[in-house]
Amino acid sequence: MKSLLPVKISRPEGEFLGIPAGESAKSFAFTRVSSMRSLPGHLVEGGRLEPWTISGFEEEAGGVFFYGPYKEGLLLEEILAFTAAQALPYLERLVQALMRLKEAGMAPFALQTDAVYFTSVGGVLFLPPQLMARLTEIRPPEYRLAVYEIINHPQLKGWEEGIPYSLGVLAYRILTGAYPFQADTEEEIHNLQRGLKVPPPHQLAPELKPEASALILSCLQAGGKPPSLEQWRAALETWRREGFTRPLMEEQKQALLQEGLKARQDGLGAYRRRRYWEKHWKTYALAFLLAGGAAWLGGSYLKNLLKPRSTRGYTPLLVVETFYRSVNSLDHARMQDCVVGKAGKPLIDQVTNLFVISRVAMGYEGKSHLIPADRWVEQGKPPLTPPQTVFGITDLAIRSLREAPQPQFIASYLKWVPAAQQEPTPSPAPPPESLRVTDRLTLKKDRGDWVIYGLETLPGAQEP
């Protein structure tokens, strides 16, 4: 693939910085891009913020080039090949320039390694963000991965999240020699960014100070609060003044490297298992259900029919309470002991299916991703990390309508169910949905036990 990085262009009227469009001037893609050439870039130099505008375009054998005022300097893409000691001053300069843009009220934009240009006199030129973003859309996938996808998170945007994330990725690359998330396709890079737990940088670059490592890692971990631009500037100033490395014995270096290698392998293993489960859980759940059904038909049903109910001796009110309390623990067998016939069958079937899915996940990953609703609410409804979901009931209130011989009750509660799945799965996961449900339950005696034989959900279930 030919280079699509900005180049120096010589014209009769002088020298210019050329941005390759990679398309013929007659192409439809170029027509879409050329409409954006009036949108300026930003030059931060000597404390000043100035616009950098496209002067025109020209077509050569290599394609079309937009060009603007020339500045001697280096691209961010080139800086990443430097040693850490050489590259970190440029990263500090980038942070200072970003702070200047933010202070001036500029709208945030995604960084690209082919769109940040360090001038030889100490400035930073951000090539026109809208133009570069549009060009990136029409360029080959492998180029787009290399200059854009690998340093930007698909769901983190703006000055407070998106920019710190990109700075964390760049620092990780500068200090360890490798990007934290690498793959051959856009989809897989996004999946890794959402789900892979990467080792801290000091395990791959053992002499890196732990506090520097922690700062970088905080930008990449989901659910945390990334450092602000001000915190980044302070940290980079400290690294420049006091150094960012520490002396270690060779044995300590090797031990940390082994820890990093193991952490990387463990993280990839957990990520692959999770991805496999997300793709194939329905197949395993169906197989589990079929196997369970065969066993049930083979004799379990008769055994359960003859054994005493777990609710023997319960009062009617306690039977109703037990029926609903068993939802959160996915105890479908105990729910079945509370009813006869088809009473409550939809809810029991739902609990049974989720029980099977939960057990398949337990067998495959060693843990279930289904959180009981009552526990989730007690914890203050914390954000969920995919593939975590919530199911169950809370706020249960039971009111008696009539006494024996056929007791009747009204049960009101909030029912929490997983939010509709989105593709790709966002992080954090969308919060569960809740409905206010009111049921009328009627009981009778069966084999000496009180059981629910009628359960009617009253109309009017709604979001609270």
N, C-alpha and C positions, 0 to 999 in steps of 0.2 A: 504494500500500500504506500502510495506516495505521501510525503509529508504534507500535513495541513497546518503546520505551525506558522505563525506570522514570520515574515521575512523582510529584509531590506530591499527596497525597490529604487532604482535610479531612473530619474526622468530628466528631460531637458531643464525643467525649472527647479530641480533639486532632488534631494533624497527623501524617501517616504517609508513609513512602516506599512507593509502590505499584509492584508488579512485574506488568505485564500478562501474563496467561496466553494471551490471544488465543482463548479457547474458551469455550463455554457451560458453566456448572457441571453441566449434565446430559450432557455429551458423554463419550464413552469416553476420549478423550485427556486430558481434565481429571481424570477419575478416577485415571488412571495418575500424573499429575503431583501431584495433591493429597496422595498418600500420602507425598510427600517433603517436605512443608512443615515437618515437625518438625526437619529437618536444618538446623543453624545456618549462618550466614555468619560472617565473621571481621572484627572491627574492631580495627585497630592505630592507637592514638592516644596520644600522649604517652608512648611507650615501653611502654604496656600493650597486652595482647592480650585482647580480650573477645569472647564470642559475640554474634552479632546474630540474633535469632530472629523468625520470622514470627508476628505477633499474630493473624492471621485472614485471611479473604478476603471480598470482596463482589462482587456482580454488578451491572454497570451496562449502559447501552445499548451501550457500547463493548466489552463483554466482562467477563471475570472478572479481578480484581486481587488478588494476595496483597499484604499490607501488613505493615510492621514499623516500629520506631521511626524517626522522621524525623531526618535529619541534613542540614543545609544543605551544599550542595557542588555538584560538577561530575562528570559521567561522563567516563571515558576517551575515549569517542566524541566528546565535545565538545572535549576537550583537543587532539585531533588536528587541529583547525581553527586552532589558535593558531600564531603564529610560532615558529621554533625556539627563540629566546631565552625566550619565554614558556612553551613546553611542556617543555623539558628539566628544569626544577626539579620538575615533576610526575613525570617519568620517574625522577628520582633518588629521589623520595619513594616511588614504587612499588617500586623495588629495595630500599630500606631496609625496607619493609613485608614484602616477600617473604622477606628475610633473617630477619626476626623470626618469621615463620611456620615457616621451616625450622628455626631454632634451637629452637622450641617442639615440634619433632617432628611437625608437621602433614604429612599426606600431600599430595604435589604435585597440582595440578589445572591444567587448561588455562585460559589467560586468555581473556576475552571483553571486547570494548570496551564492551559494555552491562552488564557485571557488576563493573566496577572503578569505585569512587565515591570521589572525593577530597573529604573533608570540609573545611569552611571554616576549621576550627581546626587544620589540618595533619595530619589522620589519613587513613587509607585504609580504606575499607570494601569488603570482598570479599563481594558478595551470595552467598547459599548456593550453592556450586559445583555440588552434585549437582542441585539444583532448576534452576539456570540451564542446566546441560547438558541436562537432560531437556526443558526448554522449547525449547531450540534445536533439538532433534530434530524437534519437531512444528511449528515455524514455517516460513514460506515459504522456499523455497530461496534466493531473492535476499537475504533478511534474514540467513539463516545464513551465506552467503558473506561478507556485509559485516562481521559482528561476530565471527565465529569462524574460518571456514576460511582467511581471508586472512592471519591472524596465527599459525596453528598448522600445524605439519608433521604429516602423517599417520603418520609413523614415528618421530618424536622425542618422547620423553615424559620427564617427571620433572624434578627440580631441576638435573641436570647437562646435559641436552640440550634438553628441550622448552621450559623457561622461558627459557634464554638465546636460543634461536631466536626466540621471540616478542618478546623485548626487542630483538633485532637488527632484526626486521621493523618494530617500532614506531619505533625510532630512524631507520631508513632512511626511513620515511614522514615523520617529523617534520623531518628535515634536508633531504630532497630534494623533498618535496611529493607523492611517489608511492610506492605500495607496490612492493616488488621483483617480486612475482608477482601478476599480475592477469588474470582471465579471467571468462567468463560462466557457467561451470559448475564444480561441485565437482570433477569428474573432471579437467578441464583445469587447474585450479589445482594439483591434486596432481601432475599430470604436469610442470607448470612447476617446482614446488618440487623435484622429483626430478631434473630434467634441464636446466633453463635456467641458463646461466652469466650472472649479472647483472654489470653494470659496477660498479666500486667507487663508493661514494657521492660521493667528492670529484670525480669526473668529471661528475656531474650538479649538484653544489653546489661549484663550484671553490674557494671560499674555505675550505671545511672542511679542517682539518688532516689530513694523510695518516695520522697515527697513530690518529686518531679513526675515519677511514674504514676502516682495516685492522681495527680492533676489531669494527666492525659487520659487515664482510664475513666475518670468521671465524665468525660465528654462522650464516651462510647457506650456506657452502660445504660440500659433502659430503666426508666423510673427514677433516676437520680436528677440532681440539679446541676447542670454543667456550669463551669466557671464563666463569669462575664468577661467581656473584652478588657475591662479594667483589671480583673484578676489575672488574665493572661498577660497583660503588659507588665504587671508587677512581678509575676513569676519569671518572665523572660529577662527582665532587668536583673533580678536576683541571680539567675543562672549565669548571666554575662559577668556580673560582679563577683560572685562567689564560686562560680563553676557549677556544673550540673552532674559531675561524676564524683565518685568516692574511691579510695584505694581499697582493693580486695586482694586476698591471697588467691593463688591459682585454684586451690581446692574449693574456696568459696564460689569462685566464678563457675567452676564446673558443676557444683551442686545446684546453683541457681539455674544454669542452663538446662540441667536435667529436669528440674521442676517445671521450667517453661515448656520443655518438649512434652512432658507428661500432661501438663495442663492443656496444651494445645490439642493433644490427641484425645484427652478426656472430653474437652469441649466439642470437638468435631464428632466424637462418638455419640454424645448426648444429643447434639443437634441432628445428626442423621437418624437416630432412633425416633426423635420427635417428629421429624419430617415424614418418616416412613409411617408412623402412627397416624398423623394427620391425613395422609393419603389413603390409608388402607383400613382404618378402624371399622368402617361399615362392613367390609368383607369378614373381618374377624368376629364382629358382633353377630353377624348373620350365622356364621358357622357355630358360634357358641350357642346361639338360640336353637339352631337345629339339633345340635348335640343334646342340649338340655331338654328339648321337646321329646326326643327319642327316649331318653332316660325316664322322663315323666310318664310317657305312655307305657314304658316297660315295667312299671310297678310303683313308682314314687307316689302316684296319685292315690292308689289304694292304701298305701301306708299312711299318707297324710289324712285320708278320710277316716281311718280307724283310730288314730291317736287323739288324745284329748286336745282341745283348743288351748292355746297359750293364754287365752283370756278367761279361762274357767274361774268362776266366782266373782267376776267383775260386775260392777253396777252398770246400768245403762249409760250414765254419764261418763264413767271411766272407759267404757268401750268406745264411745265417740271420741274422747280425748286421745285414746291410744291409736285409733285409726289415723288421725291427723298428725299426731306426734311422730308416727312411723314414717311419714313422707320424707322428712329431712335425713333420716338415717337409711333411707332406701330399703326399709324392712318390709318388702312386699309380702312375705309369708305371714307376718304378724297382721298386716292390713287384711289379708285374706281370711284370717281367723276372726276378724271383726264383722264379716259380712256373709250373706248367703245369696245365692242366685247371681244376678248381674249388678247388684248394688255396688256403686263405686268403681265399676269395671274400667272406665276410661282412665281414671286416676291411677288405679292399681297397675294397669298395663303400661302407663307412662313410667311409673316408678320401676317396674320390672325391666323395661328396656334400658333405662338409665343405669340400673344396677348391673346389668350384663355388660354394658359399655364400660362402666367404671371398673369392673373386675377384669375385663380384657386389658385395659390400660395398666392396671396393677400388675398383671402377669407379664406384660410386655416391658413396661418402664419402671416397675417397682413403686409406682404411686399413681393415684387418681387425680385428674385435673378438675373433678367436679367438687365444688365447695358447697356445703349445706347452707341454705339461706339464713337460718338463725345464727350460725356462727359468723357468717359474712357481715350481717347487720350488727352483731355485738362488737365486731372489730372496727366498726365505723365505716363500712362499705369502702374498703381500700380499692385502688385501681387493680384491674385484672391483667395478668400477663398471658397472652395466647400460649397454649390453647385452654387456659382456665375458663370455667363457666360456673354459674351459680344456679341451683335449683332447690325448691322447697317452699315452705310456707312460714309466715311470721304473723304476729298480731292476731293470734287465734282467740276468738271470743265465742262462747257457747251459751245459749239461752234455752231454758226448758219451756216447751209449749204445753205438754200434758204428761201425766204420769201413767203408770202401768194400768191396764195390761199391754198397751201398745204405746210405749213412751215415744215422744216426738221432741226433736230439738232443732233449733236454728244455729248453724255454725257460720261465722263470718271470719274471713282471713284475707291476707295478702298472699297471692301466689306469685312466686318469682320463677321466671323461665329464662334460659339463655337468649340473648339478642340474636336476631337473624344473622347468619354467617355472611361475612364479606370476603371477597377475593380480590387482591391478596388480603390476608388477615392483618388488620392494623395492630399496632402496639402503642399504648395499652389497648387491650381488648375493649369493645363497646360494653357499657354496663348492662346488666340483665334488665329485662322488662318485667313489670309487675302489674297484676290485675287484682282488683277488689272482688272477691267471690263470696257469695252467700248461698249456702246449701240448707235444704230441709231434710232431716233424717228421721226415719221411723224404724223402731226396733220391735222385736218379738223374741220369744223363747224358742230355742232350737237345741234339742238334745240336752236340755237343762241349762244352756248358756244364752245370755242376751246377745243378739246379733242384729246388725243393720240389714233390713230387707228392702228398704226404700231409701234412695238418695236422689234428690232432685235439686239441680242447680237452678236457682231462681234467676229470672231475667234481670239484666242491669249490671252485669260484670263490667267494670270500667277501670281505667287507669286512675290511681289515687291522686 
